[in-house]
Amino acid sequence: MRAPFGIGGCGLYPGIPAFGIDEKGWMRVEKARRRHTSQGTQLVAKAIQEFLEPYQVATDVGVKIFIPARYAEEIKNIKQMSFKKAVEWEFFLGYPSLKAIYTISHQDGILQKVTRQNITQSLNLITTDLSKETNLALEEKLGDSKEWTSMTLRPFVLDLVARVSSCLFCRNEEWLDLTKNYTLDSFAAGRVLRSWPFALRPIIWFQDAFERNGLEPRPADAQLALSVVAIHTTTELLTGTLLDLTQNGDFIANLREEMTHVLEEQHADGDGDAERVGKTFWKKSSLYKLKLLDSALKESQRMHTRDIASMRRIAEAPVKLSDGTVIPKGAFTWVTLHAYKDRNIYANPEIYNPRRFLDLRNQSEQENKWQLVSTTADPLGFGHGEHACPERFFASNEVKIALVHLLMKYDWELAEGQRPRDVVKGASERGVAGKRGFCSGGDRKR
């Protein structure tokens, strides 16, 4: 297979327009790659505005072909476009200590099978446990004080999500630290490796003296892989939504009204311990009824996605798209996310409107299309097709449960009065270190 960046580090794909490669000479792609390392997000955003058709950019991982979102439905069904090989290349799965991520792309779909057949189908059984764990974690972290308390929001949410996500397995503090930090450490290692030319990477990373035999992942690898795809992405969604809602404080009252109404219905049906709102342990059927909350979450995901593209693939053979565009064998492709801000799809896309997707559900015959967990070409928050995020149903329940507890029990405000800016790491890496906003909470005693 042709290396996506070219064996010599200067391979462009024929017939595809290139962006950001202005210099001439054999080092031109390497220079563009280095420029992308520091300016990747801005370069790709500019290219999205300039090109309506597929184009190629020299990124820190290699030359990638960016494909407009309108091709997403087509791309998801092309078997020659390999998700597995794209993940293996981009995340250095041949290197020691990074092999846990291999489970994500395993050819037998181990992670997807476990998630879909075990976790997703068990949501009815585990939702109450998730709610109890959230309640317990908040009591330990925030207590019952009625005084305002300042905190750095993202680390607080990360601790909460790691604990609730792991409650199905254990509460061991050492394991919780490992699940939180493995993703950060893996991405940091990837950043270092991407800064070096391709031929030098195996030298920079000295291989272990003894390689494991075979390809079967160890159980610990699978657990770490789950943390990679779940904990930090869920943390970003919960943190971003809480920041958005805090900045639009009047809307929190509408959400509390919806939550209270659903709880009263649950209690009337004899379903749950609803003698006190704050102590109620939710069920999956009740969470589905929180349609306004679902809309607010999807809007925050739309507004503040940390990626600039989705649906990574490597072409295992030449692929001809419906418009005649040919994707060469070995090409690394991504589908762009610019549809998030497309005025032809969303009215006033630059404005946070927590009711946006609820209104679309009410107006459309395709109600399911606009749910948080739905995967479509617009938006691509969880990817699309066979390799769409398999944990999105669990994550949706987890985030909704957390927000019910956070909003019904506590008041929130931005300590500095302004939402912190988003941080995007570039075209090869989801940013996981931003969101340094401060919020304050006072116990509502509900």
N, C-alpha and C positions, 0 to 999 in steps of 0.2 A: 504493500500500500504506500502510495506517495505521501510523504510527511506533509501535513497541512501547511507548514511554513516553507517547504522546499528544503531539500537536503543541504544545500549550501546556504540557506538562510535568505535567499533572494528570489524565491520562486513565486511568480504571479500566475493566476489562472487565465488562459487565453479567452478572449471574447467577452470578458466581464469588466465593466468600467472600474477603475481603481480610484480611490479617494485618499488624499493626504500623503501621496507619494510623489513629491514634486522634484526631488533631486534626481540627477542622473548618475550612472555608474553602478558598479556591482554591490556597493554598500547602501544603495538607496532604500531598500526594504528594511535593512537593519536600523538605519537612521529613523525611518518611520515607526518602527516597532518601539524604539526607545522613546520617541515623542509620545506615542500612545500610552506608555507606562505612566506618564505624568498628566496627559491631557486627553485620555481615552474617551471619557464621557462626553466632553465638549466636541471632539472630533466626530464621534458617531452621531451625536445629536444634529450637528451641522450637515452631515452626509444624508441623514434622513430627510431633511428639508430639501436637499438638492436633487436627490435621485428618486424617481418613481418606480424604477426597475431594480433588479438585483445589482449590487455593487460589492467590491471587495476592499477590505481595510487591513493594514498590517497591525495586528494587535500584539499584546505581550505574550500570547500563546501561539501566534502564527497568523498567517493570512487567512481571514475568514470572509466568507461571502454572506452578506446580510440580505435577507429576502423580505420584502414587504409582507405585512400581516395578511393581505388578501390571499396569499398562497398557503396559509396555515392548513386549511381543510385538505388541500392537495398533498402537502408534505406529510401529514400525519398518516396517510395511507400507503406511502411508498416504502416497500420493504427494503429496497436497496439503500435507504437512508438510515444509517445505523446510529441509534442512540448510545448503545453499548460502547462502540469504539470511540465516539466523541467524548464520553465521560472518562474512559480509560486514558485517552490522550491528554485531555485538559487537566485532569487531576493527578497525573503522574502515578498511575496505579502500578507501575512496575517497580516503584521505589519502596524500600522498607518503611514501615510505620505508617504508610499511607494506604495500605492495602485493605483496611476496613471499609473504605469507600467502594471497594470492588463489589461489595454486596449490592450496591445500588444498581449496577449495570450487569449483574450476573446473567448469563445467557438463559438460565432457567427461570428468571424472574422471581427469585426467592423472596426478595423484599416486598414486591408487589403482591405475591401470593399470600404471604403472612399478613400483610396489612389488609387486603381485601377480604380474605377468607376468615381471618381470625379477629382482628381488631375492629374493622368496620362492621362486620356482622354481629359483633358483641356489644355495640354501642348501647343498646337497650339495657344491657346488664351492668355496664360499667359507668354510666352517666352519673348515677347517684354517688358512686365512690369518688368520681372526679370532683363532684360538688363538695363532698365531705372533706376531701383533701385540700381543696381551695379554701374552704372555711377555716380549717385547722391552720393552714399556712399563714393566712392573713391574721388570725388571732395571735400567732407567735411573732409575726413581723411587725404588725401595726398596733396590736393590743386593743384596749378599750378606752384609751385616753380620748377626752373630748377636746384636747388642745391641738392646735395646728402643728404639724411636723413636716419639716422639709426633707426631701430625699432626691437623689439622682434617679430618675425614673427607669432608665433602661436596665441597669444592674438589678434593681428591685424586681422588674418584670421578668428578667432572665432567671433569677432565682425561683420565682413563682412558677414559671413555665417548666423549668427543669424538674422541679419537685412534683408538680401535678402530672407531667408527662411520664415520669418514672414511677409514679405510685403503683402502677400495675406490676412493677417488678421489685422495687425495694425502696427504702428511705435512707439507705446508707450514704452518709455525707461524702465519703471518698469517691463513691460511684457518681454522685451528683456533680462533684467537681470535675470528674473526668469527662462526663457527658457534655458539660458546658465548655470545657477548655479544649477538647479534642478538635472540634471544628475550627476554633480560633487558631490553634497551633498548626493544623493542616493547611489552612489558608495562608498563614504566615510563611510556612515552608514553601508553598507554591509560589508566593510572591518572590522569594529569594531565587528559586530555580528559574522563574520566568525572566529574571534580570540577566541571566547568562545565556550565551548562544547555545543552540541545541546540542552541538557536538560536545560541549563541555559539561553538560548537566550530570551525566553519570560519574564524572570525575569529581565534581563538586560534592556530590552525595556519594560517599564511599559505601558501596554495597556491603550488606552484612556478610560475614564469612560463610554463614550457613543459610541457605534458602529453604523455605518450607517445601515439602514435597506435595505435589498435586495442587489443585485449585479450589478445593473445598474450603470455604471460609469457616473460621472458628466461631462458636457462639458469641464470644465477646466482640468479634469483628462485626457481626450482624447487629448487635446492640449499639455499637458505636455508629454504625451506618444509619440506624434509626435516629440517633441524636443529631447527626449531620443534616438529615432532611427535615427534621421536625422542630427541634428546640429553638434554633436561632431564627428560622423563618417565622415560626409562630410568635416568637418574642417581638420581631419587627412589626407584625400585624397588630398585636395587642398594644404595643407601645405607641405606634403611629395613630391608632384609633383613639386611644385615651388622650393623646395630645390634641388631636383634632376636636374631640368632644369637649375638652377643657377650654379650648379656644372658642368654641361655640356653645358656651355654657347653658344658654336658654334651651337648647335642644335636649339636654340631659333630662329635663323635666318630662319631655315627651317620651323618652325611653323608659323612665321610671314608671310612668303611667301605663305603658304597654306591659312592662314586667309585672306590675301589680295586678293588672287585669288577667294576665295569663295565669298567675299564681292563684288568683281567686277562682278561676275556672278549674284549675287542677285540684284545689281544695274541695270545690263543689262536687267534683267527680269522685271524691274519696281517694285521690291520688297524691300522696305526699304528706309531709308534716308541716302544714301551712299555718300553724298557730301563730308563728312569727315569721315575717317575710325574710328576715336576715338568716334564719336558721333552716329555711326550706331546702330540701335536697331535690334538685331538679331531675326531670326525666327527659329522655330524648324527644318524646312527643310534644312536650311543652316547649322545648327549645325551638322546634320547627315553627311554632306559632309566633316567635319573636321576629316578625318580618321587617319591622322598622330597624331593629338592631342588625339584622342580616344586611339590610341596605346600607346602613352606616359603615359596616365593616367592609363591604365591597367597594364603597366609595373611597374609603381610606386606602384600600389596596390599589385602586385606580390612580389616586392622586400621588401616592408616595411609593410606588414600586421602586425597589432598590436595583432592579435589573434594567438594562437597555434592550435586551432581546431575550428570546425564549426558544424552546424546541431545538436544542443543539443536536446536530447530526453530522456524520461523515458519510459521504457517498461511497458505497462499495463498488459501484459501477457508474458509468455515465448515465445521468438522469435528464430526460427532456421534459420540461414543464409544459403546461397546456398552451402557453403563449410562444413556445419555441425556444425559450431560454434553456441552454444546456449546462447542467452542473457537472463539471469534470469529475472523473474518478479520483477519490482521495481528498476532495474538497471538504473543508469544514464549513458548515452553514449554520446560520441562526436566523430566526424569524424576528423581525423588529417589533417593538412594543409601541410605536408611535401612534397607533390607533387609540391609545388611552386619551390622547389630547386632540383627537380628530373632531373638528366641528361638524363634519357631516354625520357623525355618529352621536355625539353628545353636545347638548346645548350648553354654552358657557363652560367648556371643559376645564378652564383654569380656576373655576370657583368650586369650593367644597360644598356639595349639596347632599347631606346625609339621606335625603328622601329620594334621590335620583333613581335608584334601582327599584325601590318600592313603587314609584310612579310608573316605571317601565313595566313592572310585573302587572300592575293594575290595568295598563293600557294595551298590553300586548296579548295576543293569543298564545304566545310562547312564554308563559309565565316561568317555566323552569329555567329558561335561558339566562334569566337575570338573578338567579340565586347565587350566593357566595360560592358554593361548591361546584356550580356548573362550569364546564369547560367549553369555551367557544373561541373563535378566531378573534373576537373583540368583546371583552378583553382576554388576555392570556395569562391571568394571574397565577394559575396553577398548571400552566402548560396545556397541551391539547393532545387528544388521541391516546394510543395505548400506553404511552409513557407519561401521561399527566400525573401529577402528584397523587400517589395512592393514599396518602395520609390526610388529605384535605377534609374528609368527613370528621375524622377524629379531631383535627386542628380546629375546625369550625365549632364543634361542640365545646372544646376546651376553652376557646377564646370567649364564647358566649357565656359560659358558666363564670369565667373570671370576671367579665364585665358586669354581670348581674351582681356578684358579690361586691365588686369595687364601687359600683354606682349606687347600689341600694344601701350600703352601709356607710359610705364615706362621701364627703364633699371634696371636690378637687379644684385647684386653680394653679395656673402657672406662676411660679414664684417670681419670675422676671417679667411676667406679663406678655411674653411673646413666644410663639412656637419656634423651637430651634430648627435650623435648616436641615434638610436631608443630606446625607453623605452617600455618594455613589462611588464605588471603588474602581469601576472600569468594565470593559467588555468581557472579561474572563472571570470576574469574581463578584459575588454578591457581597455588598458591604455589611459587615456585622459589628462594627465598632462605633457607630454613630448614635444619634438620638440622646444627646446629653442633657435633655430638658429636665427641669425641676418641677415637681408638683407637690402640693401640700394636701393632706387629708385630715379631716376631722370626723370622728365617729358620729354617724347619724343616729345610732342607737335604734335601728329598726329590727 
